[in-house]
Amino acid sequence: MSERVTHDQLVLTLARRLRETVLPELGSHSGREQLAPGAGGDVTFAVDELAEAELARFISDHAPRFAFYSEDRGLVSPAGDETHVLVVDPIDGTRPAMAGLESACVAVALAPLDDGEPTMADIEVGCVMEIKTGAWFLARRGEGVLGTHPAELSTNVDLGSIFWAYGFRGRPARATTEVLAELIDGSSVGGGTFELGSQAFAMTRVVSGQLDAVIEVGSRMIDDVPAMLDQFLAVGRGEVLNNSPYDLAAPWLCLTEAGGVVSDGWGRPLDDRLLLGSGHDFQMSSISAASRQLHELLVDAIDAGIERLQAVFG
């Protein structure tokens, strides 16, 4: 069996195993018990710990030469000479999962550990699997994306009629709304705006054609308006809770391999961003769109939103 097939199957099998572990707990109130914060700084719930424990067991049993990086445990590399790393968010969208909603996914990406500091561009395989339905997308770099549904990216480039998602949890709502206000108001009649609770779910909705775009620019807000940092820390109870590489790795590969465009909050490629880490230095803002034309319009809209934010808080 080739390494390619082995890696593809490993990623897909791990995603299925984690889904099977979490599925019986979907919507369970017992899973809402709060534990200590994980390595990523966010609250760890009982259902998160269940999934993380299964992740560790799976790697030990089926991929002992692989390290893994997860939201709650950070980098786990027992031998120190592992050849690859699996970047895993066992439940991307823990709160939707606890509420029994569809927008909760397992996200798994695989990259080599040649120099110990892989970047987004090193990701070889990425998989996003919906926990409630079992639907999935699997991408291999340079070879496109497969899945239970075909990739059907939208051709819509009218900002007044786009269907798009954004993230509010962990971000100061008033400031975030200021940045996104023109897009929210402009698409309120002919389009639709959604806060889905999972970056992986939202970005793969662009792959499926259900959404035109996804915007999450919390990290840019802090970098361009330093006064925002205190507000983010207050909302996050001492932590900055923007998206980390484990949130973006798998859906980024799925969407870009499907033909979409994903950049940071300024419109720059994410390729050279480090893959293993969390906290503000590693966190990434992102603008995801079904086409380059729409992406350019969204970058302009975010630039204007940041200017408004600077006028208020700068």
Phi and psi in degrees as GROMACS dihedral restraints (atoms count N, CA, C in turn):
[ dihedral_restraints ]
;  ai    aj    ak    al  type     phi  dphi    fc
    3     4     5     6     1   -72.6    20    10
    4     5     6     7     1   157.9    20    10
    6     7     8     9     1   -61.5    20    10
    7     8     9    10     1   -37.6    20    10
    9    10    11    12     1   -58.1    20    10
   10    11    12    13     1   -52.1    20    10
   12    13    14    15     1   -62.1    20    10
   13    14    15    16     1   -41.2    20    10
   15    16    17    18     1   -60.3    20    10
   16    17    18    19     1   -45.5    20    10
   18    19    20    21     1   -66.6    20    10
   19    20    21    22     1   -43.6    20    10
   21    22    23    24     1   -60.3    20    10
   22    23    24    25     1   -46.7    20    10
   24    25    26    27     1   -66.9    20    10
   25    26    27    28     1   -38.1    20    10
   27    28    29    30     1   -60.6    20    10
   28    29    30    31     1   -47.8    20    10
   30    31    32    33     1   -63.8    20    10
   31    32    33    34     1   -45.2    20    10
   33    34    35    36     1   -67.6    20    10
   34    35    36    37     1   -40.1    20    10
   36    37    38    39     1   -66.1    20    10
   37    38    39    40     1   -40.7    20    10
   39    40    41    42     1   -62.8    20    10
   40    41    42    43     1   -43.5    20    10
   42    43    44    45     1   -59.6    20    10
   43    44    45    46     1   -42.3    20    10
   45    46    47    48     1   -65.3    20    10
   46    47    48    49     1   -41.3    20    10
   48    49    50    51     1   -62.2    20    10
   49    50    51    52     1   -43.8    20    10
   51    52    53    54     1   -67.3    20    10
   52    53    54    55     1   -38.1    20    10
   54    55    56    57     1   -60.8    20    10
   55    56    57    58     1   -46.2    20    10
   57    58    59    60     1   -60.9    20    10
   58    59    60    61     1   -33.0    20    10
   60    61    62    63     1   -69.8    20    10
   61    62    63    64     1   -41.3    20    10
   63    64    65    66     1   -85.1    20    10
   64    65    66    67     1   -31.1    20    10
   66    67    68    69     1   -51.1    20    10
   67    68    69    70     1   -44.7    20    10
   69    70    71    72     1   -64.3    20    10
   70    71    72    73     1   -19.7    20    10
   72    73    74    75     1   -93.4    20    10
   73    74    75    76     1    -3.1    20    10
   75    76    77    78     1   -59.8    20    10
   76    77    78    79     1   123.7    20    10
   78    79    80    81     1    81.7    20    10
   79    80    81    82     1     0.9    20    10
   81    82    83    84     1   -78.3    20    10
   82    83    84    85     1   130.4    20    10
   84    85    86    87     1   -71.0    20    10
   85    86    87    88     1   -24.6    20    10
   87    88    89    90     1   -65.4    20    10
   88    89    90    91     1   -27.6    20    10
   90    91    92    93     1   -71.6    20    10
   91    92    93    94     1    -7.7    20    10
   93    94    95    96     1   -86.1    20    10
   94    95    96    97     1    -2.1    20    10
   96    97    98    99     1   -59.7    20    10
   97    98    99   100     1   129.4    20    10
   99   100   101   102     1   -89.6    20    10
  100   101   102   103     1   131.0    20    10
  102   103   104   105     1  -109.8    20    10
  103   104   105   106     1  -168.1    20    10
  105   106   107   108     1   -68.2    20    10
  106   107   108   109     1   151.5    20    10
  108   109   110   111     1   -59.4    20    10
  109   110   111   112     1   147.9    20    10
  111   112   113   114     1   -85.9    20    10
  112   113   114   115     1  -173.9    20    10
  114   115   116   117     1   -61.6    20    10
  115   116   117   118     1   -29.5    20    10
  117   118   119   120     1   -78.3    20    10
  118   119   120   121     1    -6.7    20    10
  120   121   122   123     1    95.1    20    10
  121   122   123   124     1   -14.9    20    10
  123   124   125   126     1   -82.7    20    10
  124   125   126   127     1   162.5    20    10
  126   127   128   129     1   -63.0    20    10
  127   128   129   130     1   135.5    20    10
  129   130   131   132     1   -98.0    20    10
  130   131   132   133     1   125.8    20    10
  132   133   134   135     1   -98.9    20    10
  133   134   135   136     1   165.8    20    10
  135   136   137   138     1   -57.6    20    10
  136   137   138   139     1   -38.8    20    10
  138   139   140   141     1   -68.1    20    10
  139   140   141   142     1   -31.6    20    10
  141   142   143   144     1   -62.8    20    10
  142   143   144   145     1   -45.2    20    10
  144   145   146   147     1   -64.0    20    10
  145   146   147   148     1   -36.5    20    10
  147   148   149   150     1   -59.6    20    10
  148   149   150   151     1   -46.8    20    10
  150   151   152   153     1   -68.9    20    10
  151   152   153   154     1   -39.8    20    10
  153   154   155   156     1   -63.7    20    10
  154   155   156   157     1   -39.0    20    10
  156   157   158   159     1   -64.8    20    10
  157   158   159   160     1   -39.5    20    10
  159   160   161   162     1   -68.7    20    10
  160   161   162   163     1   -36.2    20    10
  162   163   164   165     1   -58.9    20    10
  163   164   165   166     1   -48.2    20    10
  165   166   167   168     1   -61.8    20    10
  166   167   168   169     1   -41.3    20    10
  168   169   170   171     1   -63.1    20    10
  169   170   171   172     1   -44.1    20    10
  171   172   173   174     1   -62.4    20    10
  172   173   174   175     1   -45.6    20    10
  174   175   176   177     1   -62.8    20    10
  175   176   177   178     1   -43.0    20    10
  177   178   179   180     1   -62.0    20    10
  178   179   180   181     1   -38.5    20    10
  180   181   182   183     1   -82.8    20    10
  181   182   183   184     1   -34.8    20    10
  183   184   185   186     1  -118.3    20    10
  184   185   186   187     1   -15.7    20    10
  186   187   188   189     1  -146.6    20    10
  187   188   189   190     1    60.3    20    10
  189   190   191   192     1   -66.1    20    10
  190   191   192   193     1   -17.6    20    10
  192   193   194   195     1   -90.7    20    10
  193   194   195   196     1     8.8    20    10
  195   196   197   198     1  -110.7    20    10
  196   197   198   199     1   136.5    20    10
  198   199   200   201     1   -84.1    20    10
  199   200   201   202     1   168.2    20    10
  201   202   203   204     1  -142.3    20    10
  202   203   204   205     1   152.6    20    10
  204   205   206   207     1  -126.3    20    10
  205   206   207   208     1   124.7    20    10
  207   208   209   210     1  -131.9    20    10
  208   209   210   211     1   165.9    20    10
  210   211   212   213     1   -58.8    20    10
  211   212   213   214     1   -43.7    20    10
  213   214   215   216     1   -89.4    20    10
  214   215   216   217     1   -29.1    20    10
  216   217   218   219     1  -105.9    20    10
  217   218   219   220     1   -11.1    20    10
  219   220   221   222     1    68.0    20    10
  220   221   222   223     1  -150.0    20    10
  222   223   224   225     1   -82.9    20    10
  223   224   225   226     1   125.9    20    10
  225   226   227   228     1  -117.8    20    10
  226   227   228   229     1   111.9    20    10
  228   229   230   231     1  -138.1    20    10
  229   230   231   232     1    77.3    20    10
  231   232   233   234     1   -58.5    20    10
  232   233   234   235     1   -43.5    20    10
  234   235   236   237     1   -84.6    20    10
  235   236   237   238     1   -27.6    20    10
  237   238   239   240     1    85.8    20    10
  238   239   240   241     1    -5.9    20    10
  240   241   242   243     1  -125.3    20    10
  241   242   243   244     1    27.8    20    10
  243   244   245   246     1   -63.6    20    10
  244   245   246   247     1   147.9    20    10
  246   247   248   249     1   -87.9    20    10
  247   248   249   250     1   -26.8    20    10
  249   250   251   252     1  -140.2    20    10
  250   251   252   253     1   163.7    20    10
  252   253   254   255     1  -128.6    20    10
  253   254   255   256     1   137.4    20    10
  255   256   257   258     1   -99.9    20    10
  256   257   258   259     1   120.7    20    10
  258   259   260   261     1   -99.4    20    10
  259   260   261   262     1   113.6    20    10
  261   262   263   264     1  -129.0    20    10
  262   263   264   265     1   130.6    20    10
  264   265   266   267     1  -110.8    20    10
  265   266   267   268     1    99.2    20    10
  267   268   269   270     1   -59.5    20    10
  268   269   270   271     1   -32.3    20    10
  270   271   272   273     1  -138.4    20    10
  271   272   273   274     1    98.4    20    10
  273   274   275   276     1   -89.6    20    10
  274   275   276   277     1   105.1    20    10
  276   277   278   279     1   107.8    20    10
  277   278   279   280     1    50.6    20    10
  279   280   281   282     1   -59.6    20    10
  280   281   282   283     1   -41.4    20    10
  282   283   284   285     1   -67.0    20    10
  283   284   285   286     1   -44.5    20    10
  285   286   287   288     1   -58.1    20    10
  286   287   288   289     1   -37.3    20    10
  288   289   290   291     1   -62.8    20    10
  289   290   291   292     1   -43.6    20    10
  291   292   293   294     1   -67.4    20    10
  292   293   294   295     1   -25.4    20    10
  294   295   296   297     1   -88.9    20    10
  295   296   297   298     1    -3.5    20    10
  297   298   299   300     1    77.1    20    10
  298   299   300   301     1    23.2    20    10
  300   301   302   303     1   -91.2    20    10
  301   302   303   304     1   166.7    20    10
  303   304   305   306     1   -74.2    20    10
  304   305   306   307     1   -25.4    20    10
  306   307   308   309     1   -85.1    20    10
  307   308   309   310     1    60.2    20    10
  309   310   311   312     1  -138.6    20    10
  310   311   312   313     1   132.4    20    10
  312   313   314   315     1  -136.2    20    10
  313   314   315   316     1   159.4    20    10
  315   316   317   318     1   -96.7    20    10
  316   317   318   319     1   132.8    20    10
  318   319   320   321     1  -124.9    20    10
  319   320   321   322     1   123.8    20    10
  321   322   323   324     1  -132.8    20    10
  322   323   324   325     1   128.9    20    10
  324   325   326   327     1  -128.3    20    10
  325   326   327   328     1   153.4    20    10
  327   328   329   330     1  -128.6    20    10
  328   329   330   331     1   135.1    20    10
  330   331   332   333     1  -143.1    20    10
  331   332   333   334     1   152.3    20    10
  333   334   335   336     1   -73.5    20    10
  334   335   336   337     1   157.0    20    10
  336   337   338   339     1  -112.5    20    10
  337   338   339   340     1    48.1    20    10
  339   340   341   342     1   -58.7    20    10
  340   341   342   343     1   -47.1    20    10
  342   343   344   345     1  -116.9    20    10
  343   344   345   346     1     7.4    20    10
  345   346   347   348     1    82.9    20    10
  346   347   348   349     1    -6.5    20    10
  348   349   350   351     1  -132.0    20    10
  349   350   351   352     1    67.7    20    10
  351   352   353   354     1   -66.7    20    10
  352   353   354   355     1   152.0    20    10
  354   355   356   357     1  -110.1    20    10
  355   356   357   358     1   175.9    20    10
  357   358   359   360     1   -57.9    20    10
  358   359   360   361     1   -36.2    20    10
  360   361   362   363     1   -65.7    20    10
  361   362   363   364     1   -17.0    20    10
  363   364   365   366     1   -84.2    20    10
  364   365   366   367     1    -9.8    20    10
  366   367   368   369     1   -62.0    20    10
  367   368   369   370     1   127.9    20    10
  369   370   371   372     1   -98.1    20    10
  370   371   372   373     1   -37.8    20    10
  372   373   374   375     1  -138.5    20    10
  373   374   375   376     1   142.1    20    10
  375   376   377   378     1  -142.1    20    10
  376   377   378   379     1   140.9    20    10
  378   379   380   381     1  -137.7    20    10
  379   380   381   382     1   135.6    20    10
  381   382   383   384     1  -122.7    20    10
  382   383   384   385     1   125.0    20    10
  384   385   386   387     1  -125.8    20    10
  385   386   387   388     1   127.2    20    10
  387   388   389   390     1   -72.6    20    10
  388   389   390   391     1   131.7    20    10
  390   391   392   393     1   -72.1    20    10
  391   392   393   394     1   -41.7    20    10
  393   394   395   396     1   -72.5    20    10
  394   395   396   397     1   -40.2    20    10
  396   397   398   399     1  -101.5    20    10
  397   398   399   400     1   -24.1    20    10
  399   400   401   402     1    82.9    20    10
  400   401   402   403     1    -0.8    20    10
  402   403   404   405     1   -65.2    20    10
  403   404   405   406     1   148.0    20    10
  405   406   407   408     1  -149.2    20    10
  406   407   408   409     1   157.4    20    10
  408   409   410   411     1  -125.3    20    10
  409   410   411   412     1   139.1    20    10
  411   412   413   414     1  -132.3    20    10
  412   413   414   415     1   124.6    20    10
  414   415   416   417     1  -119.4    20    10
  415   416   417   418     1   144.4    20    10
  417   418   419   420     1  -123.0    20    10
  418   419   420   421     1   132.7    20    10
  420   421   422   423     1   -53.2    20    10
  421   422   423   424     1   127.1    20    10
  423   424   425   426     1    81.0    20    10
  424   425   426   427     1    -0.3    20    10
  426   427   428   429     1  -126.5    20    10
  427   428   429   430     1     8.4    20    10
  429   430   431   432     1    87.8    20    10
  430   431   432   433     1  -167.5    20    10
  432   433   434   435     1  -131.9    20    10
  433   434   435   436     1   138.0    20    10
  435   436   437   438     1  -113.4    20    10
  436   437   438   439     1   166.0    20    10
  438   439   440   441     1   178.8    20    10
  439   440   441   442     1   179.6    20    10
  441   442   443   444     1   -73.6    20    10
  442   443   444   445     1   -16.5    20    10
  444   445   446   447     1  -131.1    20    10
  445   446   447   448     1   148.3    20    10
  447   448   449   450     1   -71.0    20    10
  448   449   450   451     1   155.1    20    10
  450   451   452   453     1   -76.7    20    10
  451   452   453   454     1   123.8    20    10
  453   454   455   456     1  -138.9    20    10
  454   455   456   457     1    76.5    20    10
  456   457   458   459     1   -69.2    20    10
  457   458   459   460     1   142.4    20    10
  459   460   461   462     1   -68.4    20    10
  460   461   462   463     1   153.9    20    10
  462   463   464   465     1  -107.7    20    10
  463   464   465   466     1     6.8    20    10
  465   466   467   468     1   -69.3    20    10
  466   467   468   469     1   128.7    20    10
  468   469   470   471     1  -127.5    20    10
  469   470   471   472     1    18.4    20    10
  471   472   473   474     1   -95.8    20    10
  472   473   474   475     1   111.3    20    10
  474   475   476   477     1   -62.5    20    10
  475   476   477   478     1   -20.4    20    10
  477   478   479   480     1   -79.7    20    10
  478   479   480   481     1    -7.6    20    10
  480   481   482   483     1  -133.9    20    10
  481   482   483   484     1    16.4    20    10
  483   484   485   486     1   -76.2    20    10
  484   485   486   487     1   148.6    20    10
  486   487   488   489     1  -103.5    20    10
  487   488   489   490     1   120.1    20    10
  489   490   491   492     1  -148.2    20    10
  490   491   492   493     1   161.8    20    10
  492   493   494   495     1  -124.3    20    10
  493   494   495   496     1   156.2    20    10
  495   496   497   498     1  -148.5    20    10
  496   497   498   499     1   168.1    20    10
  498   499   500   501     1  -117.3    20    10
  499   500   501   502     1   129.9    20    10
  501   502   503   504     1  -110.1    20    10
  502   503   504   505     1   -30.1    20    10
  504   505   506   507     1   -62.3    20    10
  505   506   507   508     1   129.7    20    10
  507   508   509   510     1    83.2    20    10
  508   509   510   511     1    -0.9    20    10
  510   511   512   513     1  -115.2    20    10
  511   512   513   514     1   142.1    20    10
  513   514   515   516     1   -63.3    20    10
  514   515   516   517     1   119.4    20    10
  516   517   518   519     1   -64.7    20    10
  517   518   519   520     1   -43.4    20    10
  519   520   521   522     1   -63.9    20    10
  520   521   522   523     1   -44.9    20    10
  522   523   524   525     1   -66.9    20    10
  523   524   525   526     1   -41.6    20    10
  525   526   527   528     1   -63.9    20    10
  526   527   528   529     1   -40.5    20    10
  528   529   530   531     1   -63.4    20    10
  529   530   531   532     1   -36.1    20    10
  531   532   533   534     1   -60.0    20    10
  532   533   534   535     1   -41.9    20    10
  534   535   536   537     1   -67.6    20    10
  535   536   537   538     1   -38.7    20    10
  537   538   539   540     1   -97.0    20    10
  538   539   540   541     1    -0.2    20    10
  540   541   542   543     1   -55.1    20    10
  541   542   543   544     1   -47.5    20    10
  543   544   545   546     1   -64.1    20    10
  544   545   546   547     1   -37.5    20    10
  546   547   548   549     1   -69.0    20    10
  547   548   549   550     1   -41.6    20    10
  549   550   551   552     1   -62.8    20    10
  550   551   552   553     1   -50.2    20    10
  552   553   554   555     1   -66.6    20    10
  553   554   555   556     1   -40.9    20    10
  555   556   557   558     1   -66.0    20    10
  556   557   558   559     1   -30.8    20    10
  558   559   560   561     1  -101.6    20    10
  559   560   561   562     1     8.4    20    10
  561   562   563   564     1   -71.5    20    10
  562   563   564   565     1   -22.5    20    10
  564   565   566   567     1   -99.4    20    10
  565   566   567   568     1   -52.1    20    10
  567   568   569   570     1   -91.2    20    10
  568   569   570   571     1   -11.9    20    10
  570   571   572   573     1  -125.7    20    10
  571   572   573   574     1  -149.5    20    10
  573   574   575   576     1  -158.7    20    10
  574   575   576   577     1   142.7    20    10
  576   577   578   579     1  -118.5    20    10
  577   578   579   580     1   141.1    20    10
  579   580   581   582     1  -139.3    20    10
  580   581   582   583     1   137.1    20    10
  582   583   584   585     1  -111.6    20    10
  583   584   585   586     1   103.5    20    10
  585   586   587   588     1   -99.0    20    10
  586   587   588   589     1   -12.8    20    10
  588   589   590   591     1    83.3    20    10
  589   590   591   592     1     3.9    20    10
  591   592   593   594     1  -150.4    20    10
  592   593   594   595     1   117.8    20    10
  594   595   596   597     1   -64.3    20    10
  595   596   597   598     1   -40.6    20    10
  597   598   599   600     1   -64.2    20    10
  598   599   600   601     1   -42.6    20    10
  600   601   602   603     1   -64.0    20    10
  601   602   603   604     1   -46.9    20    10
  603   604   605   606     1   -62.0    20    10
  604   605   606   607     1   -47.0    20    10
  606   607   608   609     1   -66.3    20    10
  607   608   609   610     1   -34.5    20    10
  609   610   611   612     1   -77.1    20    10
  610   611   612   613     1   -13.1    20    10
  612   613   614   615     1   -71.0    20    10
  613   614   615   616     1   -24.9    20    10
  615   616   617   618     1   -71.5    20    10
  616   617   618   619     1   -38.8    20    10
  618   619   620   621     1   -59.4    20    10
  619   620   621   622     1   -42.5    20    10
  621   622   623   624     1   -78.3    20    10
  622   623   624   625     1   -12.8    20    10
  624   625   626   627     1    89.7    20    10
  625   626   627   628     1     0.4    20    10
  627   628   629   630     1   -73.1    20    10
  628   629   630   631     1   -31.4    20    10
  630   631   632   633     1  -121.8    20    10
  631   632   633   634     1   158.2    20    10
  633   634   635   636     1   -96.1    20    10
  634   635   636   637     1   -27.0    20    10
  636   637   638   639     1  -161.6    20    10
  637   638   639   640     1   161.2    20    10
  639   640   641   642     1  -139.0    20    10
  640   641   642   643     1   133.5    20    10
  642   643   644   645     1  -129.6    20    10
  643   644   645   646     1   129.2    20    10
  645   646   647   648     1  -146.5    20    10
  646   647   648   649     1   103.6    20    10
  648   649   650   651     1  -121.2    20    10
  649   650   651   652     1    31.6    20    10
  651   652   653   654     1   -58.7    20    10
  652   653   654   655     1   -43.7    20    10
  654   655   656   657     1   -64.4    20    10
  655   656   657   658     1   -37.7    20    10
  657   658   659   660     1   -65.6    20    10
  658   659   660   661     1   -38.4    20    10
  660   661   662   663     1   -56.4    20    10
  661   662   663   664     1   -43.1    20    10
  663   664   665   666     1   -69.1    20    10
  664   665   666   667     1   -43.1    20    10
  666   667   668   669     1   -68.3    20    10
  667   668   669   670     1   -38.5    20    10
  669   670   671   672     1   -85.7    20    10
  670   671   672   673     1   -24.1    20    10
  672   673   674   675     1  -132.4    20    10
  673   674   675   676     1    81.8    20    10
  675   676   677   678     1   -53.8    20    10
  676   677   678   679     1   -25.8    20    10
  678   679   680   681     1   -63.1    20    10
  679   680   681   682     1   -16.7    20    10
  681   682   683   684     1   -69.7    20    10
  682   683   684   685     1   -23.1    20    10
  684   685   686   687     1   -55.5    20    10
  685   686   687   688     1   -45.8    20    10
  687   688   689   690     1   -61.5    20    10
  688   689   690   691     1   -35.9    20    10
  690   691   692   693     1   -68.1    20    10
  691   692   693   694     1   -40.4    20    10
  693   694   695   696     1   -64.4    20    10
  694   695   696   697     1   -41.8    20    10
  696   697   698   699     1   -64.4    20    10
  697   698   699   700     1   -36.9    20    10
  699   700   701   702     1   -66.3    20    10
  700   701   702   703     1   -45.0    20    10
  702   703   704   705     1   -66.0    20    10
  703   704   705   706     1   -38.0    20    10
  705   706   707   708     1   -88.4    20    10
  706   707   708   709     1    10.6    20    10
  708   709   710   711     1    55.0    20    10
  709   710   711   712     1    48.1    20    10
  711   712   713   714     1    95.8    20    10
  712   713   714   715     1    -2.6    20    10
  714   715   716   717     1  -123.3    20    10
  715   716   717   718     1   149.3    20    10
  717   718   719   720     1   -92.2    20    10
  718   719   720   721     1   122.7    20    10
  720   721   722   723     1  -114.3    20    10
  721   722   723   724     1    39.0    20    10
  723   724   725   726     1   -76.6    20    10
  724   725   726   727     1   176.3    20    10
  726   727   728   729     1   -72.2    20    10
  727   728   729   730     1   133.2    20    10
  729   730   731   732     1  -100.2    20    10
  730   731   732   733     1   170.9    20    10
  732   733   734   735     1   -55.2    20    10
  733   734   735   736     1   -35.5    20    10
  735   736   737   738     1   -66.6    20    10
  736   737   738   739     1   -21.7    20    10
  738   739   740   741     1   -75.1    20    10
  739   740   741   742     1   -36.1    20    10
  741   742   743   744     1  -100.4    20    10
  742   743   744   745     1   -22.9    20    10
  744   745   746   747     1   -54.9    20    10
  745   746   747   748     1   -58.1    20    10
  747   748   749   750     1   -68.1    20    10
  748   749   750   751     1   -49.6    20    10
  750   751   752   753     1   -66.5    20    10
  751   752   753   754     1   -29.9    20    10
  753   754   755   756     1   -59.5    20    10
  754   755   756   757     1   -47.2    20    10
  756   757   758   759     1   -66.5    20    10
  757   758   759   760     1   -41.3    20    10
  759   760   761   762     1   -60.3    20    10
  760   761   762   763     1   -44.9    20    10
  762   763   764   765     1   -73.0    20    10
  763   764   765   766     1   -42.2    20    10
  765   766   767   768     1   -68.4    20    10
  766   767   768   769     1   -35.8    20    10
  768   769   770   771     1   -70.5    20    10
  769   770   771   772     1   -22.2    20    10
  771   772   773   774     1   -80.7    20    10
  772   773   774   775     1    -9.6    20    10
  774   775   776   777     1   107.9    20    10
  775   776   777   778     1     1.6    20    10
  777   778   779   780     1   -82.2    20    10
  778   779   780   781     1   177.9    20    10
  780   781   782   783     1  -122.1    20    10
  781   782   783   784     1   129.2    20    10
  783   784   785   786     1  -130.6    20    10
  784   785   786   787     1   128.4    20    10
  786   787   788   789     1  -133.4    20    10
  787   788   789   790     1   177.9    20    10
  789   790   791   792     1   -77.7    20    10
  790   791   792   793     1  -175.0    20    10
  792   793   794   795     1   -69.6    20    10
  793   794   795   796     1   -10.9    20    10
  795   796   797   798     1   -99.2    20    10
  796   797   798   799     1    -5.3    20    10
  798   799   800   801     1    97.1    20    10
  799   800   801   802     1     8.6    20    10
  801   802   803   804     1   -92.3    20    10
  802   803   804   805     1   150.2    20    10
  804   805   806   807     1   -60.5    20    10
  805   806   807   808     1   154.6    20    10
  807   808   809   810     1   -96.0    20    10
  808   809   810   811     1     0.1    20    10
  810   811   812   813     1   -53.0    20    10
  811   812   813   814     1   -40.8    20    10
  813   814   815   816     1   -92.3    20    10
  814   815   816   817     1     8.3    20    10
  816   817   818   819     1   -77.2    20    10
  817   818   819   820     1   136.1    20    10
  819   820   821   822     1   -63.8    20    10
  820   821   822   823     1   142.9    20    10
  822   823   824   825     1   -92.0    20    10
  823   824   825   826     1   -27.8    20    10
  825   826   827   828     1  -108.9    20    10
  826   827   828   829     1    99.4    20    10
  828   829   830   831     1   164.3    20    10
  829   830   831   832     1   166.4    20    10
  831   832   833   834     1  -144.0    20    10
  832   833   834   835     1  -176.2    20    10
  834   835   836   837     1    85.6    20    10
  835   836   837   838     1   167.1    20    10
  837   838   839   840     1   -58.8    20    10
  838   839   840   841     1   -35.1    20    10
  840   841   842   843     1   -63.7    20    10
  841   842   843   844     1   -26.4    20    10
  843   844   845   846     1  -100.6    20    10
  844   845   846   847     1   -21.5    20    10
  846   847   848   849     1   -64.8    20    10
  847   848   849   850     1   151.9    20    10
  849   850   851   852     1  -130.2    20    10
  850   851   852   853     1   126.2    20    10
  852   853   854   855     1   -74.6    20    10
  853   854   855   856     1   160.8    20    10
  855   856   857   858     1  -154.6    20    10
  856   857   858   859     1   145.1    20    10
  858   859   860   861     1  -126.4    20    10
  859   860   861   862     1   114.9    20    10
  861   862   863   864     1  -114.6    20    10
  862   863   864   865     1   135.1    20    10
  864   865   866   867     1  -145.3    20    10
  865   866   867   868     1   157.6    20    10
  867   868   869   870     1   -75.4    20    10
  868   869   870   871     1   -18.7    20    10
  870   871   872   873     1  -147.8    20    10
  871   872   873   874     1   161.3    20    10
  873   874   875   876     1   -68.4    20    10
  874   875   876   877     1   -36.5    20    10
  876   877   878   879     1   -62.1    20    10
  877   878   879   880     1   -46.2    20    10
  879   880   881   882     1   -64.9    20    10
  880   881   882   883     1   -39.6    20    10
  882   883   884   885     1   -59.3    20    10
  883   884   885   886     1   -43.6    20    10
  885   886   887   888     1   -61.5    20    10
  886   887   888   889     1   -40.1    20    10
  888   889   890   891     1   -64.6    20    10
  889   890   891   892     1   -38.5    20    10
  891   892   893   894     1   -69.4    20    10
  892   893   894   895     1   -39.1    20    10
  894   895   896   897     1   -60.8    20    10
  895   896   897   898     1   -43.1    20    10
  897   898   899   900     1   -61.2    20    10
  898   899   900   901     1   -41.1    20    10
  900   901   902   903     1   -65.6    20    10
  901   902   903   904     1   -39.1    20    10
  903   904   905   906     1   -70.2    20    10
  904   905   906   907     1   -38.6    20    10
  906   907   908   909     1   -55.1    20    10
  907   908   909   910     1   -45.3    20    10
  909   910   911   912     1   -65.9    20    10
  910   911   912   913     1   -37.7    20    10
  912   913   914   915     1   -65.9    20    10
  913   914   915   916     1   -39.3    20    10
  915   916   917   918     1   -65.7    20    10
  916   917   918   919     1   -36.8    20    10
  918   919   920   921     1   -61.7    20    10
  919   920   921   922     1   -41.4    20    10
  921   922   923   924     1   -63.6    20    10
  922   923   924   925     1   -41.0    20    10
  924   925   926   927     1   -62.9    20    10
  925   926   927   928     1   -42.4    20    10
  927   928   929   930     1   -62.8    20    10
  928   929   930   931     1   -35.5    20    10
  930   931   932   933     1   -65.7    20    10
  931   932   933   934     1   -31.9    20    10
  933   934   935   936     1   -86.5    20    10
  934   935   936   937     1   -42.4    20    10
  936   937   938   939     1  -117.3    20    10
  937   938   939   940     1    -7.9    20    10
